[in-house]
Amino acid sequence: MNDSAGTGARVIPIVPVSDTGELVSLYAKQQKIYPRAVHGWFAAWRWALVVLTQLLFYGLAWLPWNGRQALLFDLASRRFYIFDLVLYPQDFIYLTGLLVVSAFALFFFTALAGRLWCGYACPQTVYTEIFLAVERLFEGNRNQRVKLDAAPWSTTKLWRKGGKQLVWIALALWTGFTFVGYFTPIRTLAAEALQLSFGPWEWFWVLFYGAATYGNAGHLREQVCKYMCPYARFQSAMFDRDTMIISYDAARGDPRGTRARSADAKALGLGDCIDCGLCVQVCPTGIDIRNGLQSDCIGCAACIDVCNGVMDKMRYPRGLIRYATQNGIEGRWTRRQMFARVLRPRVLIYGAVLLAITTALLASLAMRQPFKVDVVRDRASLARIVADGRIENVYRLQLMNATETAQRYRVQVAGLSGAHIVGADEVEVGPAQSRWFAVAVQVPHAAARDAKPGVHPIHFEVDRLAAAQADARVVEKSTFVIPR
């Protein structure tokens, strides 16, 4: 019996046992998958994205920008540096916006063409491709790897297996090191690495992320996609019969059967599928796409490339396995009809919402003020009467400079007749720094007498001074207490 519960094991029929009490195992070990190398249009795209994503991941950590690295998530000082942007914890809303954009992008592309993310840009796919390339370099093609695993241990097998493992470990550790380099300045981290003087958390995350990369890409591989990734389980909620998926054209390909290149398939009563099995051999999850859409399919299109190659050799039209919709396959639609239906209301709504949210997020970032202000009342002295009967409230203001140059600010108060700031009303804050300072606000006796006792709304107006002129203003609300 085949496993239908998704455990990855093959159930063996129960065999009666003798009176000796012999136990029979009900499960067999997961069979190792040896993906065959494939070349073609989709394979080229997949490798282009592998190169692009890894250039970005490994390169951005070393890219200098304004005297620091371009991307740095400095948790210790609570600053996120993204090129010219300096984000504070108060900017958490932008992370929320990014997550919403990512979610709608996933909905949009999945409804449009299935598991594009999984097949081309998912880190699991990307690093599995890299680790498989290293494996082929040391152990050879698919048949050679199968023979090497079945062969007894020898010097040749030891150096091939050992060399592969050493390169895998080096790649995994470098990946873990780069990951941590986005949270600890990578040049500082490199100097610590040369002396093996990492802090405990740096050791933990370098080794943890390195071990995760090594285990997932080197050993678990398709099992991550099949059993650990939740996307395969809920993708059906985002698919419909007009979603572009990798499909086998059964009407054209069946009945399957081997034949000579010169043979007339119609005379033999056969379809275009020569039943070579290459589509199964190139599949990284080991499925047979000819059995229809399956949750294990990650949409990498390797089966399309290899099948097109076979069709070329047999001098048959390409597209026996292709991107198509279920309705298009069954209705024998033309490509134009199929693409017209792909752009259906569901996809258009997802695209419109995605465009609107992305535009709003970018506009918010573009119009973002170059500094932030927090106002906190001094709880040690809510209100007091000072000389000449004036009422004084004390506040603490936090100014956060979101630029990487020193800035000077002027603080004013408004909203209550006669209210004014006592003492210095200008303050300087260093680049990408925050500063707390006390502000005393007083109201003359006459104005306080005319106002009713209690809480009165006021607001602080903070201007950034550039060339002695205000070029940006932030207004923060607060309250002024007049005692009875």
N, C-alpha and C positions, 0 to 999 in steps of 0.2 A: 504493500500500500504506500502511496505517496503521502508525504506530510502535508496536511491541510491546515494546521494550526499556526504555521509560520515559525516553528521552532528551529528550523534549519537542519533537522535530523530526519533520517529515513526510517520509517517504522518497519520492522521485520516481522513477518508472520510468526505467531507463537507456535513453537514446536513442542509437542509433548515430551516430557522429560522422564527419565527412568527413575527407579526407586532409589538411585544413588544420591538424589538431591542435587543434581547438576543444574546450575542456573543458566538461563539463556538470556543474553542481553536483548532488550527491545529496541535499542537505538544504535545506529551506525554513525561513525564519525563523519562530520561534514566533509564532502569531497572537495579537494582544492581545485580552484578554477585557474586555468592557464590561458589568459587572454592572448589571442593572436594579434600581432602587429598589423595595422591597417593603414592604407594611404588613400587619400581622396580629398574632396572638397571640404567635407565636414571635419575630417581629421585635421586638415590645415587650419581651419577656424579654431578648433579646440586647442591646438598647440599655440596659435597666435594669442589666445586668451591666457594660456598658461604663462607665456613669456610676458605679456602685458601685466598681469596681476602680480607676478613675482618681481618684475622690475619696480613696480610701485611699492610692494611690501618691503623688499630688501633695500630699495634705493631711497625712499622718502625719509627713512630714519637717519640717513647720512647727509641729506640735503641741507646746507646751511641757509639760514634766513634771519636777517636782522640780528646777527651775532649769536644765534641759537639754531637748533634744528627746526625744520619747517613744521613738523608735526610732533608735538610733545604734550602728553597728558600728565602734567606735574601734580600728582595727588598730594604730595607733601605741602606744597604752597597753595594748593587748590586753584590752579590755573590750567586752562586748556589752551595751548597755542596751536592755531591752525593757519599757517601762513601769516597774513596780517591780522587775523582775528585773535583777540585775547578774550576767552570766555571764563566767567566766574561761576560758582555754584548757583547763583541767582539766574543764570542763563540756562537752567535745566530744561526750560520749555523748548529750546532748540533741539535737544536730544529727543524729546517727545515728538517734535515735528519730523525729525529724521526717521524715527521708528514708524510713524504713520506713513510717510512716503515709501519706506521700504515695504511695508505691508501691502499697500495698494499697488506698488510695482510688481510684487509677487502675484497678486490677484490678476493684474492686467496681463502679464506675460504668460501666466498659466492658462488663463481663459483663452488667450490668443493662440498659443502654440505649445502647450504642455509644459514639461519639465525642462525648460531652457536653462534655468539656473543650475539645476542638478547636472545637466549634461555638459555644461561648458565653463561655468565660473565657480561652482561650489568648491570650497577648499578641499573637501574630501576627494572630489574628482581631480582637482589640479595636482594635489600631492600624490595621489595614486598614480597618475600619469608619469610624474617625475620619478617616483620609486620604481615603476615598471620599466622605465627607460634605463635606469641603472641596472635592474635585474637582467634585462636583455643584453646590456653591454658585457656583463660578466658571465652570464649563463647561456646566452644564445637565444634562438627563436623558440617558438612554442614546443616543437617536437624535441629540441635539444634540452629544454628545461624539464620536460616530462621524463626523458631518459636519464638525465642527471639525478633527479630525485629518486628514481627507481634503482640507480646503480649503488653498489656498496661504497663505503667511504674509502677515499684514496687521496693521494697528495693533490691531484688535479681538482677533485671535488672540494677538498678542504680550502684551497686557495681561492677558488671561484666563490664558494659560499662565504668564506671569511672576508674576502675583499668586498663583496656586496654588502655584508653587514657593517663593515667599517665605514663605507661611504654613506649608507643609510643613517648610521648613528651621527656621523659628522653633519649631514644635512639636517637631521632632527635637532641637534644641539644648536646649530646656527640659526634655525628657525625659532627655537625657544629664546635664544639670545636676542634676536632681532625684535621679537614680540616684547620682551621686557624693555628693550631700548626705546620703546615709545612711551614708557612711564618713568624710566630713569634715563637722563641724557646719555645717548649711546656712546659718545666718546669717553665720558666718565666710566661707563660700564666696561668699555674695551680696556681702559687702563686697569680697572679692578680685575678683569679677566686675566690679564697678563700676570698679575700677582696672586690670582686665586683668592681675592679678598672680598668676594661678594658678601653682602649682608644676608641674613637668614631668609628674608622674603625673596630676595633676588635669586638665591640658590633654589628656593622652592619653585618659583615660577619658571625659571629657565629649564630645570629638570622636568617639571610637570608638563609644560607645553612641549618640550622635546620628546618626552615619553609618549604623550598623546599623538604627536605627529608620527613617531616611529611605529607605534602600535596600530594606529588607524590606517595609515597609508601603506605600511609594510606588511602587516599580517591580517588585520581584520578586513580591510578593503570592502568588498561587496557586502559583507555582513553589517557594516555600519549603515549602508543604504537600505538594506532589506529589513533589518530588525531593530536598529537603534534610532534611525532618523524618523521623526513623526510625519514628515511631509508625505511619504509614500502612503500613509494611512488616511490622510484627509484630502489628498489630491482629487479624489472622486467628487468631492463637494464643489470643486471649481471646474471640473470637466463637464462638457456636454457633447452632444453628437456633432457639433459644429466646431469643436476644438481641433486644431491641427496637431495630429499625433503621428508617431512613426507607425505605419500600417503596412501590412502584407496584403497584396491584392490576390485574394484566394481565387477569384473568378478567372484571373489570368494565369495564375501559377499552378493550380491543381488541375488534374492529378499530377503529383510529382513523380519524378523518375529519372534515372541516369540515362544518358544517350550519347552517341557520338556527335561531334560538332556538325557533321555533314548530314545527320539523320533528320528526317521530317517529323517534327514533334506531333503535328496533327495526324499524320498517318499512323503514328504509334499510339494515338489517343492520350497524349501527355500535354500538360501545360508547360509554361516557360520555366518553372522551378526544376532544376536538375538534381535537387536533393543532395547538394554537396556538403551541407552542414556548416559552411564557413560562417554563416550569420550567427550560429551558436558559438563557434570558436572565438569570434572577435568580441562577443558580448562580455563586458566586465562583470555582469551579474549572472551569467550562465543561463539565460533564458532563451527560449525559442520564440522569436517574434511572430512566427507563422501560426502560433496558437492564439493570437489576438492580443489586445491590450492587457497588460499585467502590471500590478503595483510595483514589481521589481524592476521594471524598465525605467532607467534614469534619463532616457532621451538623448543619449550621446551620439546617435546616428551612425555608429560604427558599422552596423548591419547594412545601412544604406550604401555606404562607400564600398564595402566588400561585394555586395550583391551587384552594384553597378559594374564593378570590375568583371564579375563573372558574365554578366549580360553582354558586355563588350566582347569578351572572348568568344561567346557563343553566337555573336552577331544578332542578338535579340535587342529590342528597344529597352532602354533603361527605365527604372521606376517600378520594378516588381515590388521592391520595398521602398517606400517614399513617405514624405510628409503629406498627409491627407486627412480628411475628416471622415468620420464613419458614414455620415449621410452622403458625402461625395463619392466614397468607394461604392456604396450600395446603389446610388443613383447614376453611377458612371458619368459624373459631372465633368465638364471641362475645367481646366485650371482657372479660367476666368470666373466661371460660376462658383467655384469653391472659394476663391479669395473674396468674392463679393459677399458670400454668406459668412465668412470669418469675421468681417467687420460688422457684426450684429449689435443690437442695442446694448447688450451686456458688456461687450468689449468697449464700446464707445462711452458708456457711463463710467466704467473703470478708468478709461483714459482721460476723460474730462475731469473727474475728481482728482486723479493723480496730477494732472497739469495745474489745476487750481491750487492744490495744496503746495506743490513745488514752487509755483509762482509766489504764493503768499509767504512761504518760508524764505525765499531769496529776497523778496522785497523787504521783509522784516529785518533780515541781516543787513541789507543795504542802508536802511533808515535807522539802524540801531545807534543809540546815543554813544558817544565815545567815553562816557563815564557814567557811574551809577552812584546813587545816594541812598543811604539808609538813615532814618532818624529814630533815635531811642530817647525817651524821656529819662532824665536822671532820677531814679527812684529814691535816692537818698534825700532829695530835696524837691518835692513836687512844686511847691510855691512858697514864697517868702516875701516879707515886706522889708525893703531896704530904705536907704536915705531918701528924704523928701516924700515918703509915703508911696514910692514906686513899688509896683508888684514885679517880682522877678521869677521866671521859670528857667531851669537849666536843662539843656539837651545835650545829647552826645550824637554827633554826626559821623557817619563812616563814608568817606569818599573813596571810590574805587576807580582808578585810572585804567581804562581799557586800551590805552595806547602804549607804545614802547618808547615814548619820550616823556620827560618831566613836564608836568602841566601845573598851571596856577589857576585857582578858582576863587570866586567872590561869592559870599553867602549873604542873602538878604531875606527879610521876613515880611509877610504881608497877610492881610485878612482880618486884622484887629486894629482899630484906630489907635494911633500913637505907638504901636509896637515897633521896637527897633533893637538892633543887636548892640550889646555893650562890648567894647574892646575890639580886637582885631577881627576883621570880617573877610580876610583873604588868607588862603592856605596853599601851600605847594605840595604836590604828591609826586613821588618818583615814578619812573616808567614801570608800567604793569604792577603797580603797588597799590595797597589800600592803607588808609590812615584814619584813625579815630581822633577827634578833637572835640572839646567842650565849647558850647555856645550858650551864652546867657542872653535871654530875651527879656526886656523890661517894658512895662506899660506905665506911662505917667499917672500920677495920683488922680488927676482930673478925669482922664479917660477911664481909669479903673472904677472911679466912683459912678460914672455914667453907665458903665456896663453892669449887667446883672452878675452876681456871684455865681460861680459854677464853671463849667467847661465851655470854652469857646474855640471854634475851629480856626486854625491858622495854616499857613503853608510857607515852606522854605523855598526860595528861588536860588538855585546854584548855577552860576554862569562860569563857563570855561573861558579864560582870558587868553586870547591869541593876539599878539602884537598890540597888547593893551586894550583890545576890544573884545566884547563877548561874541563868540561864534557858535555857542551851543548852550542850551539851558535845560535843566532838569528841575521839575517842581515836585516836592514831596509834602504830603499832608501831615499835620500833627494837631495837637490841641494845646490851649493855654488855660491854665487854671487860675481863677480869681477867687481867693478865699472869702468866706463870709466875714 
